[in-house]
Amino acid sequence: MPRYRRARAPGASYFFTVTLHDRKSDLLVREVALLRECVRRTKARLPFDIDA
């Protein structure tokens, strides 16, 4: 796994995109409930906001 460099500054903003190796796959749509649950659990441990 890559070791990304991040600016650890209060109020910092990050932009990220999620893609799959197989761009024709509908995996993210089929598993959207699991994705939402993962985001919910992560926010409970490490609070953050999503501006989208």
C-alpha distances in whole Angstrom, upper triangle without the diagonal:
4,7,9,13,15,19,20,23,25,26,23,22,19,19,16,17,15,16,16,15,19,21,24,22,24,21,21,24,25,23,23,25,22,20,23,22,19,20,23,21,19,22,24,21,20,23,23,25,24,26,27
4,6,9,12,16,17,21,23,24,21,20,17,17,15,16,15,16,17,16,20,21,25,24,25,23,22,26,27,25,25,26,24,21,24,24,20,20,24,23,19,22,24,22,20,23,22,24,23,25,26
4,7,9,13,14,18,20,21,18,18,16,17,15,17,17,19,20,20,24,24,28,27,28,26,24,28,29,27,27,28,25,23,25,25,21,21,24,22,19,21,23,21,19,21,21,23,23,25,26
4,6,10,12,15,18,18,15,15,12,13,12,14,16,17,19,20,23,23,27,26,27,25,23,27,29,26,26,27,25,22,23,24,20,20,23,22,18,20,22,20,18,20,18,20,20,22,23
4,7,9,12,15,16,13,14,12,13,14,16,18,20,22,23,27,26,30,30,30,28,26,30,31,29,28,30,27,24,25,26,23,21,24,23,20,21,23,21,18,20,18,20,20,22,23
4,6,9,12,13,9,10,9,12,12,16,18,20,23,24,28,27,31,30,30,28,26,29,31,28,27,28,26,23,24,25,21,19,22,21,18,18,21,18,15,17,15,17,17,19,21
4,6,9,10,7,9,9,13,14,18,20,23,26,28,31,30,33,33,33,31,28,31,33,31,29,30,29,25,26,26,23,21,23,23,19,19,21,19,16,17,15,17,18,19,21
4,7,9,7,10,11,14,16,20,22,25,27,29,32,32,35,34,34,32,29,32,34,31,29,30,28,25,25,25,22,20,22,21,17,17,19,17,13,14,13,16,17,19,22
4,6,5,9,11,15,17,21,23,27,29,32,35,33,37,36,35,34,31,33,35,32,30,31,30,26,26,26,24,21,23,22,19,18,20,18,14,14,13,15,17,18,21
4,6,9,12,16,18,22,24,28,30,33,36,34,37,36,36,34,30,33,35,32,30,30,29,26,25,25,23,20,21,21,18,16,18,17,13,12,11,13,15,16,20
4,7,10,13,16,20,22,26,29,32,34,33,35,35,34,32,29,30,33,30,28,28,27,24,23,24,22,19,20,21,18,15,18,17,13,12,10,10,12,13,16
4,7,10,13,17,20,23,26,29,31,30,33,32,32,30,27,29,31,29,27,28,27,23,23,24,22,18,20,21,17,16,19,18,14,13,10,11,12,13,16
4,7,10,14,17,20,23,26,28,27,30,29,28,27,24,26,28,26,24,25,24,21,20,22,20,17,19,20,17,15,18,18,14,13,10,10,10,10,12
4,7,10,13,16,20,22,25,23,26,26,25,24,21,23,26,24,21,23,22,19,19,20,18,15,18,19,15,15,18,18,14,14,11,11,10,10,12
4,7,10,13,17,20,22,20,23,23,22,22,18,21,24,22,20,22,21,17,18,20,18,15,18,20,17,16,20,20,17,16,13,12,10,10,11
4,7,10,13,16,18,17,20,19,19,18,15,18,21,19,17,19,19,15,16,18,16,14,17,18,16,16,20,19,17,17,14,13,11,12,12
4,6,10,13,15,13,16,16,16,15,12,15,18,17,15,18,17,14,15,18,16,14,18,19,17,18,21,21,19,19,16,16,13,14,12
4,7,10,12,11,14,13,13,12,9,12,15,13,12,15,14,11,13,16,14,13,17,18,16,17,21,21,19,20,18,17,14,16,14
4,7,8,7,10,10,11,10,9,12,14,14,13,17,16,13,16,18,16,16,20,21,19,21,24,24,23,23,21,21,18,19,17
4,5,6,8,7,9,8,8,12,13,13,14,17,16,14,17,19,17,18,21,22,21,23,26,26,25,26,24,24,21,22,20
4,6,9,9,11,11,12,15,16,16,17,20,19,17,20,22,20,21,25,25,24,26,29,28,28,29,27,27,24,26,24
4,5,6,9,9,11,13,14,15,17,20,19,18,21,23,21,22,26,26,26,28,31,31,30,31,29,29,26,27,25
4,5,8,10,10,12,14,15,16,19,19,17,20,23,21,22,25,26,25,27,30,30,29,30,28,27,24,25,22
4,7,9,11,11,13,15,16,19,19,18,21,23,23,23,26,28,27,29,32,33,32,32,30,29,26,27,24
4,5,8,9,9,11,13,16,16,15,18,20,20,21,24,25,25,27,29,30,30,30,29,28,25,26,23
4,6,5,6,9,10,13,14,13,16,18,18,19,22,23,23,25,27,28,28,29,27,26,23,24,21
4,5,5,6,8,11,11,10,13,15,15,16,19,20,20,22,25,26,26,26,25,24,22,23,21
4,6,5,6,9,9,8,10,13,13,13,16,18,18,19,22,23,23,23,21,21,18,20,17
4,5,5,9,10,9,11,14,14,15,17,19,20,21,23,25,25,25,23,22,19,20,18
4,6,8,9,10,12,14,15,16,18,19,20,22,24,25,26,26,25,24,22,23,21
4,5,5,6,9,10,11,13,14,16,17,19,20,22,22,23,22,22,19,22,20
4,5,5,6,9,10,11,12,14,15,16,18,20,21,20,19,19,16,18,16
4,5,5,6,9,10,11,12,14,15,17,19,20,20,19,19,17,19,18
4,5,5,6,9,10,11,12,14,15,17,18,19,19,19,17,20,19
4,5,5,6,9,10,11,12,14,16,16,17,16,16,14,17,16
4,5,5,6,9,10,11,12,15,15,15,14,14,12,15,14
4,5,5,6,9,10,11,13,14,14,15,15,15,18,18
4,5,5,6,9,10,11,12,13,13,14,14,17,17
4,6,5,6,9,10,10,10,10,11,10,14,14
4,5,5,6,9,10,10,10,11,11,15,16
4,5,5,7,9,10,11,13,14,18,19
4,5,5,6,7,9,11,12,16,17
4,5,5,5,6,8,10,14,16
4,6,6,9,11,13,17,19
4,6,9,13,15,19,21
4,6,10,13,16,19
4,7,10,13,16
4,7,10,13
4,6,9
4,6
4
